[in-house]
Amino acid sequence: MNSPHRPVRALPLYRRHRLRSAALAATVAALLLGSAGRAPAAPAPAGSPTGGPAGSPAAAPVAADCPETLAGKARCYTGRDGNGAHYALAVPTRWNGSLVVHAHGGPDLGDASDPARSTEDLGRWAVMVEEGYAWAGSSYRRGGYGTRMAAADTESVRRVFVDRFGKPERTYLHGQSWGGNVAAKAAETYGREPGAYDGVLLTNGVLGGGSRGYDYRVDLRVVYQYYCGNHPRPTEPQYPLWQGLRPDSTMTSTGLRARLRECTGFDAEPAARTALQQRNLDDILAVTGIPERSLESHLRFATFTFRDIVSTRLGGRNPFSNRGVRYTGSHDDRALNAGVERFSADPAARRDLSWDSDLTGRVSLPVLTLHAIDDPTAFVEHEAAYRATLRGAGREHRLVQSFTRESEHSGLSNTEYANSLAALDRWAQTGRKPTARSLAESCASFDRTYGTGCFYDPAFRPSPYASRVLPRPGGLGWPAMTAGQERAWSRIDGVGIAP
């Protein structure tokens, strides 16, 4: 949501009982009273996170302009860590002593770290700084897929912050979209380190992991080609559809949109579509369960991001399967199932994608999730997969889930972000878990500040993941990767996706 931010409130009740250490207060005072043009010199760089590749020494963060919404409310810094990942930091003028470490979504495609990504995310989630939390976010060391790499870079920016500003009173992980997968992976990988993190907030997260979380896009890729036959066209070089797109293709997003329009008229008024376009569109949507308004973005992922996963990250090996899946809902299911392209995953490729991105559920921290019920990108059933994952690991007691009657993927109500952080902070401090109802009830006090609305539905429970995404044989049990499998696979040289 893009509602303007309101001024920060004087001091929320849940903070009035917080006592800040004298050392931390002295550090904050020195930082906020220092030179506005240059950040003070930082101690030695944090170095590489546990389990991540060693990098060069990181340069100290330098003072930078804050996003417009934070002007006069915070001091902002940017820099690049030892692995080449750009990052952004913010310390509010009225810091409550705690830190939010943000994991961004995507993944963005490209070879290099994008310095604009972390600063843009700081602007998008400025509400967290307005609530008094310091903020740290990494752009990751490169574009393209790599959940463990992104988790390592997220941990790296936490260490950069600690080296520069001292250890916060409490530190919370936040991830949205694919960043939810990244933050959940970071919580499992680094959350057991004493004092590293105190809680996790996952919003509209892709929590089914990579080996199952993209199955509906696999289905879209093959169902689209069955009906449209133009991706690739018969006159173009052919390739297996699990590649997404052949490695040497020069197709652009604009070119893909033109082919989708040609086949379905998706962006035209219904009256302007031909009868064949309308039937193609109806069949694709009915079979895959993908909302019409997000059809293009899902096909784009199943094209360009699949190419990145398969050709760039997995050396051309196939991690995807649709063998044994029966497609229904079309005007002729028998013809569809007889004619759609079928394939089976390379077991080693599927293992590598699973090890990189699937979740074991072995979390030792309080985890609060917030998800739009009508999220058109990361379907709300991802939350059912995540609960089943934690239940399978015996950690369901560490999870509280909340759901809202919203319909956007990339942003939720600022009021709800503020409310969620406050609830997570209380849980971490007192051990008292929030409930879906208590979250709904506490939201109104934050809405008096932000005015973006409270849309909680405390009674909502998502249906099983398999009710929305067609399961593959053997794909009903969770977690998709057990802790035992993770340990065994970690001993395989070269397992996973290289950073």
N, C-alpha and C positions, 0 to 999 in steps of 0.2 A: 504494500500500500504506500502511497506517496503523499500522505497527509503531512503538513508542516509540523515541525516539532514545536512544543511549547517550552517556556522557560523551566529550568530545573526548580523543583520544589525546595523549600527551605531545608528540611532534613526529615526523611521518611522515618516513621516510628521504628521500623525494624532495625534502623541504624543507631538509634539513640543509646542502645545498650552495648555498642561496640567500643572497646578500648583499644586504642592504637599504641603500639610500643613506642618508647621514646626514641629509639634508633630510627624507626621508620618515619616518625614525624620529622626528625631532623633531616633525613634524606629528602623527603618531599619538600620541606621548606627551602633547602638549598637548591633544588631543581627549579622550583617555581619562581625563585627570586634571582636566578642566574641570568646570564646574558640571553637576550631574545634572539640574537643573530647566530649564535653558535652553541651547540650543546657542550657541556663540560666533558672532558676526556673520560672515556669509559675504562673500567678495568679490563683485564685480559678477556678475549672473546670466549664465548661459551663452548665453542668446539662442536664436534659432531655428536648428535644424540645417540644414546645406546642403540646399537643395532643398525645405525645408519652409517654410510660411508664417510670417512674422514675427509674434511675439506681444508682449504687454505684458511689462514687466520681471517676473521671477520673484521671489517672496519667498524669503528664506533658509529652509533646512530648520530645523525646530524639533524638539527632543527629544521622543520619544514612547515609550510602553510597547512593549517587544518582545513578540512572541508568547511564550506560556508556555514553549515548548520552548527558547527562547533566553534566558530570564531568567537574569541573572548571567553570561551568556556573550558579550554584545554590547551595544553602544549603538545604539539605533534612532532614526530620524528620519523625519518625514513633511513633505510640502509640496505645493506646486502650481506647475507651471512656467508660463512665459510664455504658453503656448497653452491653459492651463486644465486640463492633465492632472495629476491627483493622482499622487503617487508615494510610495514607501517606500524607505528606505536602512537598511543595517545595517553596522556595523563591529565585527568580533569583538574581544574584549579581547586575543586573541593573533592579531592580523592577520598573515597571511603576506605582505602587501604587494600582493596581486592582487585583482582585482574581477571579479565575475560580473554582467553586465547581462542581466536576464531579460525575455523577451517573453511575455506571457500569451496563453492560447488564447481560444476562443470562436467568433466574436465575441459579447460580451454585447450585448443589445439595449437601447436607451434613448438619450435625448437627451444626458445629462450624463455627465461622468466620475465613476466610482464610487470614492470614497476607500477603501472596504473591500476592493476587489479586490487592490490591491498589497500591503496588509498581510496579507491571507489567503494570497496566494501566497508571501510571505516565510515564513509558518508552514509551508506545504506543502513548501517547498524549504529548510527550515532546515538540512538536512544540509550544504548548501554553506557556510553560515556556520560550522557546527560543524567543517568541514574547514579553517577558517581564512581563507576568502575573504570579502571585503566583498561586499555584495549591493545591487543597485539595480534597482527594477522600477517601471514606469509603469502606471497604470490606463488610459492613453490619454485623449485630450481629450474624447472622446464615445463612446457606444456605437454599435453598428452596424458594417457592413462598411467596410473601408478599410485595405488592407494597407500601402500606402505611408504613409498617415497614422500608422498604428501603428508603422511602422519609424522615422519621423521622431521620434515621441514616445519611442521606445526610445533613439534617439541623444541626444535632449534630456536624458533622465535621466542618461545617462553624463556629459554635460557639466556638469550640476548637481553630480554627485558630484565631478568633477575640480575645479570651482570651489570646492567646500567643503572637500575633503580633500586636494587635490593629485593629481598624476598617479600612478596605480598603476604598479607594476612591469610587470604584464601585465593585460590586460583580455580577458575571454571573453564572447561572446554565448551565451545559452542560450534556447531556445524549445521549448515543448511544445505539441502539437496544432496549432491554427491559429497559435499562437505560433511554431511551427517555420517556417511560411511567412513570418511577420513577421521572425524572426531571420535567415533565409536572405536575405530581401529587404534587410534592414539590412546584412548582410555584403556584398552586391553593391553597395549604394548608398554606404555609408560606409566599408567595409573597406579601401578603397584610400587613405584619408587617412592620412598617416604617423603612426604611434603610436596610432591610434584603437583598433584591436582586434588581438589576437594569435591568436585561434582561435575556433571555433564548435562548440557542442554542441547537436545537434538531437535531441529525444527524442519518439518517437511523433508525428513531424511530418506535417502535411498538405503534402507536398512536390510534389504534382502541379500546384499552382497553381490559380487560380480558373476558368480557361476549360475545364479538363478534370477538375479534381479533384473536381467535384461532379456529374459526369455520372451516377453511379449514383444520386444523389438525384433528378436529373431523371427517370431511369427509374422510380424508386420512386413519384414523384408521379403519373406517368401510369398506371403499372400498378395502383397502389392505386385510382385513380379508375375504371379499367376494371372491376375486380372489385367494388368497394364502392359506387360511385355515390353516396356521401353527403358528398363534400367537393369541390364543393358538392352539396347535394341537388337533385333536379329542381325542387323548389318554391322554391329560393333563387335570387337573381340569379346568372347564369352569368358566367364569366370564363375567359380562357385559362389553362391550368394552369401555364404558365411564370411566371405572376405569383406562384405560391405560394399567395397569398391575396389577395382583392380589397382595395384600399387602405383602404376604409372599414369593413371587417369588424370586429366586436367579439368574434370568437371568441377564446377563451383556450386555454391549454395543457390545462386541465381539459376543456374542450369537445371539443378534438381527441382527447384520450384516450378520451372517451366514444364518439366515432364509430369509432375504431379498435377499441375493445372490441365495439361493436355488430356490426361487420363480421367480425371475426376471432376474438374471444374470446381475444386474445393474452395477457391476464394471468390467465386462468382455467386450471384443470387441464384437460388434454385430454379427460377423461371428461365435463367439464361443457360442452364446446363442442357446438354443433349440427354436423351433417354439413356444412352449407354453410359455416359459420365455419371449420371445419378445412380444407376444400378451398380456401377463399379464402386462408387463412394459408399453406398449403402452396405454392400457386401464386405468391403474392407473394414469398415467401422464395426459392423455387427460381429464379424469373426474375431477381430482382435480386441474389442472392448475399449479401443482408444477413442477419447473424445474428439469430435471433429475439429475443435479449435486448437488442439495440440498435434494434429496429424502431421503437419509439416515438420515440427521440431522433432518428433519421434523418428520420422523417416530420415531426417538429417543425421540424428545420432546413429541410426542403424546403417547409415552409409559412411559418413566420415569418421566417426569415433570407432565404429567396428573396424574400419581400415587401419586406424591407429593401433587398436588392440591387437589385431591379427598380424598385420604386416610389419609394423614398427616394433611392437613390444614382445610378440611371441614368435618372431621369425617365420611368419607365414603358416604357423600351425593353427588348427581349428579348435577353439574351446567350446563351441556351441553345438547343440543338437536339437533336432525336432523329430527324430525317429520315434515312432510309437505315439505321436500326438495326433489326435483326431480333431479336426477343425469342424465347427458347427456354426450355424446361424446364417449361412449364405442362401441364395436362391437355389443352389444345387450342391449340397455338401458332398455327394458321391463324386461328382466330377472334380470338385476342388481337391479332395483328398487323394484322388487318383493322379491328379496332374501337378500338384504342388511339389517343388523341389524338396528332397529329403537328404539328410546327412547326419552323421554321428560325429561326436567330438573325438579328437585325439586325446587319449587319457592323460598324457603328460601336459598337454596344453591346458586342459581343464583343471588339472591339479595346480598348475602355476597361476592361473587366474584365481582359483579358489584361495590358495595360500596368500596371494596378494590382497584380496579384497573381502573374502568371506569373514564372518564374525563367529567367534567361538562362544560368545556369551559370558566369558570369564571376566566379569568386571567386578572391581572391588570398591566402586564409588557409587554414590547416589546418582541415578540417571532419570532425568525428567524429559519427556518428549512432548512436543506440541505439533499437531498436524491438521491441516485443512482437510475437512471431510471430502471436499470435491476437488482436491488437488489433481490437475489434469496431467501431471508429469510423473511425480512419484506417488503412485496411487496409495490411498490410505491403508490398503491391505499390507503395505510394507511394515506397518506397525504390528500387525498380527504376526508376521514373520519374525520380527524382533522379539516380541514377547515369547514366542515359541522357542526362539534361540536361547534366551535367558532361562526359560523354564527347563529346557533340556540340559543346561549347564548348572542347574540348581541355584540360579541367581535372580530368579523372578522377584524376590523380595526387595531387590535394589532398584526396581523400576516403577515409575509412576507415569502414566500416559494421559494426555489431555487432547481433546479434539474440538475443533471449531467449525462453525457453519460458514466457512470461507471457501473461495474457489480459485485462488491464485497460488502458484507454486513458489515464485521468487520472493514474495514478501507477505508477511502477516501484519496484523495490527500492532503498531508500536506499543499501545497499551498492554497487549498480551505479552510482548517481549519483556517489558518492564515487570509485569506481574510474575512471569515465569522465573525471571532471575531472582526476584525477591523471595519467591517460594523455595527455590533451590538453595538460596543462601540460608534461609531459616532452617531448612532440613539439614544442611551441612553443619550448622552451628549447634542445633538443639537435638538432632536425631529424630525430630517429629516429622513424619512423612506428610506431604500434602495429599489431598485427594482430588479427584476430578471436580467434586462439588465445592471443596474449599477454594480451589483455584477460581471457579466461576464466581464465588461470593467475594473474593478479595479483589477482583478485577476492577470494580467500580471506583475504588479509591484512586487507582492509577489513571483511570479514564478522565478524572477531573483535571489531571495535568495534561494528558496527551490528546484526549478527545477523538481518538481513532476507533473507538468502539470495542465492546466485549462480545464475543460471538461463541462462547463455550457451549457445548452440548454435553453435560455431565453424564447423560444416559447412553451416549453412543458407544458402541463396541464394534470394531471392524470385523468383517468376515474373514475367514482363513485366506491366506495368500492364494491357495489353489482355487479358490472360488472366482478369482479375477484373472489369474495367470495360469494358463494350461500347464499342469505339471508334467515333467519328463518322468519316464519310468524310474522309480526309486527316489523321486524327488519330493516326497511328502514329509519326511522327517526333518526336524531341526535340532541342533544347528547343522548348517550345510557343511561346515568343517568343525570337527570336534577338537578340543584342546589336545587330545592324543594324536590326532592326525597332524595338527600344526607342529607339534614337537617332532614327530617322525619326519615330516617333510622338511623341516628346517635343517635336518642333517644331510639333505641332498644338495650337492654342490650345484650352484647356479639356479636353485629353485626360485620361482616367482618371476617378477618383472623387474628388470634392472633399472636403477635410478637414472 
